[in-house]
Amino acid sequence: MIIMNIRQLLLAATGILVPLAGVVLVPAPALDTIAPVVASMTLGLVLATWPRSRSLLPPAAIATGSCSLVITAVSLVAGRASGEPTPEQVLWILLEPPVLMVFVYLPVRWSPPRAALGACVPGLAIALSVQRYLPEGETVWSAIASSLLWLLPGLAAAGVGLYQRYREDERRRAIAEARHEQRLDLAADLHDFVAHDVSEIVAQAQAARMVLAAGDPRLDAALDRIENAGLRALASMDHTVHMLRDSGEAARTPVGGLADLPELAERFGGGHLDVRLELGEVAGVPREPAAVAYRVVVEALTNVRRHAASASTVDIHVAIHDGGLRVIVADDGAGDGESRRPNRKHSGLGLPGLTQRVQSLRGTLTAGPRRPRGWCLTAHIPLEGRHP
């Protein structure tokens, strides 16, 4: 990134300083130097702020092309210069078309289709700039032919931009199709293998309740929780399969939100584990941050079940704080926390995957041991600029 920035600065300095130095070192009439200097300096500013300046490409192209067209109109009104151009004039004459060609290429390559039409102005300016230097007495048809010939460089620049734009769109389509195929394969695997195994677990729990749990309320309650957990897993898996198969907005509806946290805390509690939820004022929180906060709590509680069997209490705090949604899940489980650290071999799952979700919303997620014992997971999701 540093090398790229240095390269941008060098290109920008070249585009700004070289034309200014040329005005001093290679003097020529003002009508021959204004358009190349303006176009070169504008290009230098665009390169200095790239890629943030992409949105400014159409107005920059229109401005530079308009400047060249105004110079051409003034030259024609003032009358064409007689005699052969000087070597200094030739240098400035040769500089203007290449810079204008860049302003044809850039909008066509990077701007939205409608905005890219601004590239027509510098293309037309290249074609008409030759009119300044045609000899006196040139026929109309000869002038038209000259402008048509000088239109070719602009068309060539636009063609290169269109070709590269087409290749980029083609690459994106190929990536999207490959991801779609992967989603379909994953959905098929979930449906054909994982869902089958979970269904078998549910069936075994139901059968065990009928055979073993008679007269023992504790065993009946434990098997009931196993059955309900399996049914919830099947429902979530069914939702995931539909989401993978259908890229529509309805399929991306979050599974849970902040309103579901009390039920989630109650479901994870029971037995020796006391799950205490403190839900602050969260009215108006948009759907996406709410869904990510719900997933944070689910992941934290799941890790307590997996890695902190000795935990007796889990405290969940969810509230709007410091311009964002803050989620804190802390337990008092024993151990040094090594078993709960993210496994780099499975970086797309668990805490690493959850961290990516939070960071995609410009938030932060931290997890680590707390004193005197236990583990604490904290997430902060900014809400500025988001609407419910």
Backbone torsions as a table, in degrees:
resi	resn	phi	psi	omega
1	MET	NA	-38.5	179.3
2	ILE	-65.5	-41.5	179.6
3	ILE	-62.5	-41.9	179.5
4	MET	-62.7	-40.9	179.4
5	ASN	-64.8	-40.6	177.9
6	ILE	-63.2	-40.7	178.9
7	ARG	-63.9	-42.3	177.9
8	GLN	-61.7	-42.4	-179.5
9	LEU	-64.4	-39.4	178.6
10	LEU	-64.5	-43.3	178.7
11	LEU	-64.9	-40.4	179.4
12	ALA	-65.2	-44.1	178.8
13	ALA	-62.4	-38.4	178.5
14	THR	-64.4	-44.4	-178.2
15	GLY	-66.6	-27.1	-177.9
16	ILE	-93.6	-44.8	-172.4
17	LEU	-81.6	-37.3	-176.8
18	VAL	-62.1	-47.2	177.8
19	PRO	-62.2	-37.8	178.5
20	LEU	-65.0	-41.2	176.7
21	ALA	-65.9	-34.5	179.5
22	GLY	-65.2	-34.4	178.5
23	VAL	-60.8	-35.6	-179.0
24	VAL	-81.8	-44.9	-173.3
25	LEU	-83.5	-30.6	-179.0
26	VAL	-123.1	75.1	-176.1
27	PRO	-67.4	143.3	179.0
28	ALA	-154.0	166.0	178.0
29	PRO	-55.7	148.5	-175.0
30	ALA	-59.4	-37.3	-179.1
31	LEU	-65.0	-20.3	177.8
32	ASP	-89.8	-18.3	-173.7
33	THR	-107.5	-25.9	-173.2
34	ILE	-61.0	-52.3	-175.9
35	ALA	-62.1	-47.3	178.2
36	PRO	-62.2	-38.8	-179.3
37	VAL	-66.0	-46.0	180.0
38	VAL	-62.2	-45.0	-179.0
39	ALA	-64.5	-42.4	-178.8
40	SER	-67.2	-42.9	179.8
41	MET	-66.8	-38.6	176.5
42	THR	-63.1	-41.6	177.6
43	LEU	-63.3	-39.3	177.7
44	GLY	-62.0	-41.3	178.2
45	LEU	-66.3	-37.8	177.6
46	VAL	-63.3	-44.3	-179.7
47	LEU	-67.4	-34.0	-178.6
48	ALA	-66.5	-29.0	-177.6
49	THR	-110.5	14.6	179.7
50	TRP	-69.6	139.3	6.5
51	PRO	-94.5	5.1	-179.8
52	ARG	-63.2	-22.7	-176.8
53	SER	-84.3	5.7	-179.9
54	ARG	-58.7	-38.9	-179.0
55	SER	-67.6	-18.6	-179.2
56	LEU	-93.6	0.0	-177.4
57	LEU	-61.6	-48.4	-179.9
58	PRO	-59.3	-48.6	177.9
59	PRO	-64.6	-33.4	177.9
60	ALA	-65.7	-41.5	178.4
61	ALA	-64.9	-42.2	179.4
62	ILE	-65.2	-39.8	-178.6
63	ALA	-65.6	-47.1	-179.1
64	THR	-67.0	-40.7	178.0
65	GLY	-65.5	-39.1	179.1
66	SER	-65.8	-38.6	177.2
67	CYS	-60.1	-43.7	179.2
68	SER	-65.2	-40.2	179.7
69	LEU	-65.2	-38.3	178.1
70	VAL	-64.2	-43.2	178.0
71	ILE	-61.2	-41.5	177.9
72	THR	-62.4	-43.2	179.7
73	ALA	-64.1	-42.4	178.8
74	VAL	-63.6	-40.3	-180.0
75	SER	-63.4	-41.3	-179.2
76	LEU	-69.3	-36.6	178.3
77	VAL	-68.4	-40.6	-179.2
78	ALA	-74.2	-19.0	-178.8
79	GLY	100.8	141.2	-179.3
80	ARG	-69.5	144.7	178.2
81	ALA	-71.5	139.7	179.4
82	SER	-88.2	153.4	177.9
83	GLY	87.1	171.4	179.7
84	GLU	-74.0	144.8	177.6
85	PRO	-69.7	149.1	177.9
86	THR	-74.0	163.1	177.2
87	PRO	-57.0	-36.5	178.3
88	GLU	-62.9	-43.2	178.7
89	GLN	-63.6	-38.2	-179.5
90	VAL	-60.4	-41.7	179.1
91	LEU	-60.3	-44.6	179.4
92	TRP	-69.5	-36.6	177.7
93	ILE	-61.9	-41.2	-178.9
94	LEU	-75.3	-19.8	-178.5
95	LEU	-79.0	-35.9	-171.9
96	GLU	-64.3	-50.1	-177.0
97	PRO	-59.1	-44.0	179.5
98	PRO	-60.0	-38.9	179.5
99	VAL	-67.6	-41.0	177.4
100	LEU	-66.0	-31.9	176.3
101	MET	-62.2	-36.2	177.0
102	VAL	-62.5	-38.8	179.6
103	PHE	-76.7	-11.8	167.7
104	VAL	-80.7	-43.5	-175.9
105	TYR	-67.6	-47.1	-171.4
106	LEU	-60.8	-50.5	178.6
107	PRO	-63.2	-38.7	179.5
108	VAL	-63.2	-36.8	-177.3
109	ARG	-78.2	-40.1	-167.0
110	TRP	-116.2	-18.7	-173.8
111	SER	-90.5	158.7	173.1
112	PRO	-58.6	156.4	-173.7
113	PRO	-52.5	-46.6	-178.6
114	ARG	-66.8	-43.6	-179.8
115	ALA	-65.2	-29.3	-178.9
116	ALA	-65.0	-16.1	177.6
117	LEU	-64.2	-17.4	175.6
118	GLY	-61.5	-18.3	177.9
119	ALA	-67.5	-15.6	179.4
120	CYS	-65.8	-30.1	-176.1
121	VAL	-67.2	-52.8	176.7
122	PRO	-64.7	-30.5	175.8
123	GLY	-63.0	-42.9	176.9
124	LEU	-66.9	-34.7	179.5
125	ALA	-64.8	-38.5	177.1
126	ILE	-62.1	-45.3	-176.8
127	ALA	-64.2	-36.4	-176.4
128	LEU	-88.9	-15.7	-177.8
129	SER	-62.7	-25.6	-179.4
130	VAL	-66.3	-22.0	-178.4
131	GLN	-64.2	-22.7	-179.5
132	ARG	-67.9	-26.1	-168.5
133	TYR	-113.4	5.3	177.2
134	LEU	-71.3	144.3	-179.6
135	PRO	-68.0	157.5	178.5
136	GLU	-62.2	146.3	177.8
137	GLY	84.4	7.2	179.9
138	GLU	-69.1	136.4	-179.7
139	THR	-70.2	161.7	179.7
140	VAL	-62.6	-44.5	-178.2
141	TRP	-65.4	-35.5	177.2
142	SER	-67.2	-39.0	178.1
143	ALA	-65.4	-41.0	178.6
144	ILE	-64.2	-42.7	179.9
145	ALA	-62.8	-38.7	178.7
146	SER	-63.4	-43.2	179.6
147	SER	-66.9	-38.1	176.6
148	LEU	-63.0	-38.4	178.6
149	LEU	-66.0	-40.3	-179.9
150	TRP	-78.3	-5.5	173.2
151	LEU	-76.3	-21.6	-176.9
152	LEU	-61.0	-42.2	178.2
153	PRO	-58.4	-40.4	177.9
154	GLY	-65.4	-40.5	177.5
155	LEU	-64.5	-37.8	178.4
156	ALA	-64.2	-43.3	178.2
157	ALA	-62.5	-42.2	178.1
158	ALA	-64.7	-37.4	178.6
159	GLY	-64.0	-41.4	177.7
160	VAL	-63.6	-43.5	178.8
161	GLY	-62.5	-42.5	178.4
162	LEU	-64.1	-40.4	-179.9
163	TYR	-63.5	-46.3	179.2
164	GLN	-66.3	-35.3	176.9
165	ARG	-64.7	-42.1	178.7
166	TYR	-63.4	-43.1	179.8
167	ARG	-64.1	-39.0	178.5
168	GLU	-65.9	-42.6	177.4
169	ASP	-63.7	-39.0	178.3
170	GLU	-63.7	-40.9	178.6
171	ARG	-64.2	-41.9	179.0
172	ARG	-65.0	-39.2	177.7
173	ARG	-64.1	-40.1	179.5
174	ALA	-64.2	-41.1	178.2
175	ILE	-64.6	-42.8	-180.0
176	ALA	-63.2	-41.1	178.9
177	GLU	-66.0	-40.4	178.5
178	ALA	-63.5	-41.5	178.0
179	ARG	-65.7	-37.6	178.4
180	HIS	-62.9	-43.4	177.5
181	GLU	-62.2	-40.4	177.5
182	GLN	-63.1	-41.0	178.4
183	ARG	-63.0	-40.6	178.8
184	LEU	-64.7	-41.9	178.1
185	ASP	-62.9	-43.1	179.6
186	LEU	-65.2	-40.5	178.3
187	ALA	-62.7	-39.8	178.4
188	ALA	-64.8	-41.6	178.7
189	ASP	-64.3	-42.5	178.7
190	LEU	-61.6	-42.0	-176.5
191	HIS	-72.2	-40.5	-172.0
192	ASP	-84.6	-28.6	-173.2
193	PHE	-116.0	-60.8	-173.7
194	VAL	-64.8	-46.8	-179.4
195	ALA	-60.8	-36.5	178.0
196	HIS	-62.5	-43.9	-179.8
197	ASP	-66.5	-41.9	179.0
198	VAL	-65.5	-38.6	177.1
199	SER	-60.7	-38.4	177.9
200	GLU	-65.3	-39.3	177.3
201	ILE	-60.8	-44.5	179.3
202	VAL	-62.1	-44.1	-179.9
203	ALA	-62.7	-40.3	178.8
204	GLN	-65.9	-39.2	178.1
205	ALA	-64.9	-40.4	178.2
206	GLN	-64.6	-41.5	178.4
207	ALA	-66.1	-38.6	179.8
208	ALA	-65.9	-35.6	177.6
209	ARG	-62.2	-38.6	-178.5
210	MET	-72.6	-32.3	-172.9
211	VAL	-95.9	-41.5	-168.5
212	LEU	-105.0	-25.6	-167.1
213	ALA	-88.1	1.4	-177.3
214	ALA	-63.0	124.4	177.7
215	GLY	80.8	-1.3	179.7
216	ASP	-121.6	95.8	-175.8
217	PRO	-64.3	-31.1	-179.8
218	ARG	-67.5	-45.2	178.2
219	LEU	-66.0	-38.0	177.8
220	ASP	-62.1	-42.2	179.3
221	ALA	-66.4	-39.3	179.5
222	ALA	-64.9	-44.0	178.9
223	LEU	-68.0	-33.3	176.6
224	ASP	-63.5	-41.2	177.6
225	ARG	-65.1	-38.4	177.7
226	ILE	-63.4	-43.9	179.8
227	GLU	-62.7	-45.9	-179.8
228	ASN	-64.4	-38.8	177.6
229	ALA	-63.5	-40.1	177.7
230	GLY	-65.5	-40.9	177.9
231	LEU	-64.7	-39.0	176.8
232	ARG	-65.4	-38.3	178.1
233	ALA	-63.6	-39.6	177.6
234	LEU	-65.5	-40.3	178.6
235	ALA	-64.1	-43.0	179.0
236	SER	-65.5	-38.8	-179.9
237	MET	-67.3	-38.1	177.2
238	ASP	-63.2	-41.5	176.7
239	HIS	-62.1	-42.2	-178.9
240	THR	-65.7	-40.5	179.2
241	VAL	-62.3	-43.6	178.7
242	HIS	-65.8	-36.3	179.0
243	MET	-65.4	-40.0	-179.5
244	LEU	-69.5	-33.0	-177.4
245	ARG	-83.9	-24.8	-176.3
246	ASP	-122.5	119.4	-179.6
247	SER	-89.9	10.6	-179.8
248	GLY	-69.9	163.9	-177.8
249	GLU	-64.0	-35.5	-178.8
250	ALA	-63.8	-32.2	-179.4
251	ALA	-74.5	-16.4	-178.5
252	ARG	-96.4	13.4	178.0
253	THR	-63.5	129.8	-177.3
254	PRO	-60.0	147.8	179.7
255	VAL	-69.1	-40.9	-176.7
256	GLY	-139.8	164.7	178.2
257	GLY	-142.9	-168.9	-177.3
258	LEU	-64.9	-31.0	179.6
259	ALA	-67.4	-18.5	-178.9
260	ASP	-91.4	-3.2	-177.4
261	LEU	-64.7	-41.2	178.3
262	PRO	-58.8	-43.5	178.3
263	GLU	-65.1	-37.1	177.8
264	LEU	-64.4	-44.2	179.5
265	ALA	-63.9	-40.2	179.1
266	GLU	-66.4	-37.8	-178.8
267	ARG	-67.4	-39.2	-178.9
268	PHE	-78.1	-21.2	178.6
269	GLY	-77.0	-176.9	-179.1
270	GLY	111.1	156.9	-177.8
271	GLY	68.9	-132.4	-179.4
272	HIS	-89.7	-4.8	-175.6
273	LEU	-98.5	123.6	179.1
274	ASP	-106.6	109.9	-179.8
275	VAL	-100.4	116.4	-177.1
276	ARG	-112.3	123.1	-177.1
277	LEU	-108.4	129.0	173.2
278	GLU	-118.4	100.9	-176.0
279	LEU	-103.8	111.0	-179.1
280	GLY	-78.0	-165.2	178.5
281	GLU	-75.7	108.6	-176.1
282	VAL	-124.9	22.8	179.4
283	ALA	-65.0	137.2	177.1
284	GLY	85.9	4.4	177.4
285	VAL	-69.7	129.2	-179.0
286	PRO	-60.2	161.5	-173.1
287	ARG	-64.0	-44.1	-174.4
288	GLU	-65.6	-49.9	175.3
289	PRO	-60.0	-36.4	179.2
290	ALA	-63.8	-40.8	179.5
291	ALA	-66.3	-40.2	178.9
292	VAL	-66.7	-39.4	177.0
293	ALA	-61.9	-40.0	177.3
294	TYR	-61.0	-43.3	179.2
295	ARG	-65.1	-34.6	177.6
296	VAL	-61.3	-45.6	179.7
297	VAL	-65.2	-42.7	178.8
298	VAL	-59.6	-46.0	-179.1
299	GLU	-63.5	-41.7	-179.7
300	ALA	-63.5	-46.3	179.6
301	LEU	-65.9	-37.4	177.1
302	THR	-63.1	-40.0	178.8
303	ASN	-67.1	-33.3	175.5
304	VAL	-62.4	-44.6	179.0
305	ARG	-62.3	-39.1	-174.3
306	ARG	-80.4	-40.4	-166.9
307	HIS	-117.5	-6.0	-177.3
308	ALA	-134.8	64.7	-178.2
309	ALA	-63.3	-23.8	-178.8
310	SER	-83.3	-4.1	-178.6
311	ALA	-66.0	138.7	178.5
312	SER	-110.4	-25.2	179.9
313	THR	-136.4	146.0	173.8
314	VAL	-133.0	123.3	179.4
315	ASP	-105.5	127.2	-179.8
316	ILE	-117.8	123.1	177.4
317	HIS	-120.5	122.5	178.4
318	VAL	-131.4	121.7	-178.8
319	ALA	-162.7	161.9	173.6
320	ILE	-81.9	124.9	-176.8
321	HIS	-146.9	131.3	173.9
322	ASP	55.1	47.5	175.2
323	GLY	74.1	14.6	-178.9
324	GLY	-153.2	174.3	177.5
325	LEU	-92.9	118.4	-178.7
326	ARG	-106.2	132.8	179.9
327	VAL	-124.9	125.0	177.9
328	ILE	-127.3	125.5	175.9
329	VAL	-125.9	116.3	-176.1
330	ALA	-129.0	137.8	177.6
331	ASP	-127.2	171.8	-179.1
332	ASP	-115.1	31.1	179.4
333	GLY	-67.1	152.4	-180.0
334	ALA	-82.0	167.5	177.6
335	GLY	108.6	167.6	-177.8
336	ASP	-91.2	-0.5	176.5
337	GLY	85.5	1.0	-178.2
338	GLU	-63.4	-36.5	-177.9
339	SER	-68.7	-16.4	-178.1
340	ARG	-97.9	-2.7	-179.5
341	ARG	-71.6	148.8	-177.5
342	PRO	-59.3	139.9	175.7
343	ASN	-90.2	115.6	-175.9
344	ARG	-65.3	-20.0	178.2
345	LYS	-72.9	-17.4	179.7
346	HIS	-124.6	56.0	-171.4
347	SER	-69.5	-13.2	179.3
348	GLY	-90.9	-2.0	-175.8
349	LEU	-118.6	168.2	172.7
350	GLY	60.6	-140.2	-176.2
351	LEU	-61.5	-42.2	178.4
352	PRO	-59.4	-44.5	178.0
353	GLY	-65.2	-38.0	178.2
354	LEU	-66.9	-37.6	176.9
355	THR	-60.7	-40.1	177.8
356	GLN	-63.8	-38.7	178.3
357	ARG	-63.2	-44.6	-179.1
358	VAL	-66.4	-43.1	-179.9
359	GLN	-65.7	-28.6	177.3
360	SER	-64.6	-20.5	175.5
361	LEU	-100.1	18.5	-179.7
362	ARG	65.7	24.8	179.8
363	GLY	-101.4	-177.4	179.5
364	THR	-130.6	149.6	176.6
365	LEU	-139.4	126.5	178.3
366	THR	-128.0	148.4	178.7
367	ALA	-146.8	140.7	179.9
368	GLY	-179.6	170.5	-179.5
369	PRO	-69.3	155.6	177.1
370	ARG	-129.2	160.2	-178.1
371	ARG	-96.9	147.4	0.2
372	PRO	-80.0	-18.4	178.7
373	ARG	-157.5	159.3	176.8
374	GLY	111.5	-168.5	-173.6
375	TRP	-142.6	145.3	-178.5
376	CYS	-134.4	132.0	176.2
377	LEU	-119.1	127.8	-177.1
378	THR	-128.4	131.6	177.4
379	ALA	-130.1	141.1	176.3
380	HIS	-131.4	120.0	-176.8
381	ILE	-116.5	112.5	-179.7
382	PRO	-60.9	145.6	179.1
383	LEU	-114.8	-5.6	-179.1
384	GLU	-62.4	135.0	177.7
385	GLY	81.4	-0.3	179.2
386	ARG	-105.2	144.5	-177.0
387	HIS	-119.4	141.1	179.5
388	PRO	-67.1	NA	NA
